[in-house]
Amino acid sequence: KQHMKYLLFVVLTLFVLNNVSAQSTISLSATVRDFSKNHPDFQYRGGNGEYGIVTDTLPASKKPELKDDTNIWSLHRNTFHQWFTDIQGVNFNIPITLELTD
């Protein structure tokens, strides 16, 4: 979970740095997806997280993709796309706006 927070921070920071203008407030649109606690990706697996599992660049869909040679649990490979795609009965889309003020 910690690496996801770090990734979100980096993405938001890069977006802000690339879109800063003279205004003192900017709005960022984002999507939060809520999952059931029974989702297989929430089952305890132990370990120290997984790093370097996504491609270095985003495809045209602008959604992260797993590297072909990534050695992760097959269940996670099958559910990875659900974190970036609305799927009825699996996740719930919550659109939010983040207001950043100087």
Secondary structure, DSSP 8 states (H G I E B T S, - for coil): -HHHHHHHHHHHHHHHHHH--S-SEEEEEEEEEEE-TTSGGGS---SS---S-B-SS--TT-S--B-TT----HHHHHHGGGGSS--TTTEEEEEEEEEEE-
